[in-house]
Amino acid sequence: MHPAIWLALAIGTEVVATTAVKLSDGFTRLIWVGVVIAGYGISFWAMSIALRTIPLGIVYAIWSGAGTAAIVLIGWLAFRESLDAVKISGIAIIMVGVLLLNVVGGGEAAA
């Protein structure tokens, strides 16, 4: 499987796990605690496979940046958390940083 697919799986499961942390209500709802443990486990496993061919800095920048942006949107949509100009600007800055790392930093992944 292409390393970008492993990275996408890592991002998706990290976002699910982080959302489950919120839903676990301080780790008192055991079903969600199980989702947290499984989600982070799968995320780090998939990331480790992506790291076989994609540089560490690129993987981490994409994983954390995409995860952060997704969690902010989930917080806004599902939990009615605020989404103001400062948060939107922060997400834009993260996206520009990831883009710069990939374009200028030579972040091409080997197939």
PyMOL commands that set and color helices and strands:
alter all, ss='L'
color gray80, all
select helices_A, chain A and resi 3-23+30-50+56-79+85-103
alter helices_A, ss='H'
color red, helices_A
deselect
rebuild
show_as cartoon
